[in-house]
């Protein structure tokens, strides 16, 4: 299931996605996301809540970016979840989106000292 949440940060409308963006949800998402973005005049899509992404979901994200560009606007993808980063990296699409992907630094590993 995919859910949507509209918010604002620094007066910038944001549409957040939560759940799965896969072949099972992409048909409905293709209708819902553009409509919700237009309604809120949002140009930022927060992906931090995406738990699962497949190639159909990646294709939808590419289409959303290109559709916005063809209409003379820019859609920013922000706060990429680990699932999103993994798929975009696997498909070598990170650069195709042109959005900055910030990864949180790895947690320091514990040192094991012998006694």
N, C-alpha and C positions, 0 to 999 in steps of 0.2 A: 504494500500500500504506500502511496505517496501523499503527503499532506503539505499544505502551503501555509505560510505565515507572513503577513505583511508587517513591516516595522519601519522605523526611521533611525538613522544615525547621522548626526551632524546635518540635519535637515535633508538628508539624502534618502529617498524611499528605497527600501530593500525588500525583495521577495526571497524568503528562505524556504528551502525544500527539505523535507524530512522523510526518510524511509528509503524505498528502493526505486531506482530509475532503471528499469529493465524492460525487456520485450513485453512483459506483462502489464506495464504501466505506461509505456511510452505513447501509445495511441491517445489515451486520455490526456496525458501531460502535454502533448503537442497542441491540443486545443486549450487546455487550462492555463498553461504558463504564459503564452502571448497575451491572452485576455486579461490575466491578472496583472501582468507587467504594464499593459496599456491603461488599465483602470487606475493603477496607483502612480502611473508615470515613473515607474521604477526602471532604473538602468543598471541595477546591481542584483545579481542572482547569488545568494549565499548557499554554498554547497556543503556547509559543515555538518549538516544532518543526514547526508546521503550515506546510507549503510551498505548499499550494494549498487554497482553500476556495471552494465554489460555493454557490448558493442552497440546495441540499439540505443541505449542511453547516451553513449558517447556521440553517436550520430545526431541525436536530438540536440545535444549541446552545440555541436558544430552548426547545425541548421539554425538554431536560435541566434548564434553569433552572426552568421552570414545574413540572416533575414534582417536583423537590426541594422547591419551595415548597409544593406541594399535600400533601407528606408532612411538612410542618412543619420542614424543614431549609432551609439555604441553600447553594447551590453557587456558589462564587466562580470566575470565569474570570480567570486571571492570565497575565501575561507574553505578551500578544497579539503574535503575529508580524506582520511587515509585511503578509503576505497576508491575515491575519484582519482587521487594521485597515482595509485597503483595501476589502474586501467589506462589512464592517459600515458603513463610511462611505458607500460607494456605495449601499447599501440603506437608509441613514439609520436603522440599528438600534442605533447606539452607545448611545443613551440608554435603549433598551428593555431592555438587559441590566443596566444599573445598576452595572456594574463600572468601576473606574477604569482608564483606558487611559493608560499612560505611554509616551510616545514618546521615544526617545533624541534628544538635540538634534542638529540637522544639523551635519555636520562643517564647520569653517570653510573657506570657499572660498579658494583660493590667490590672492594678489594678484599681478597681473602688472604689473611696473613697467617702463616703457620705459627703455632705456639711453641 
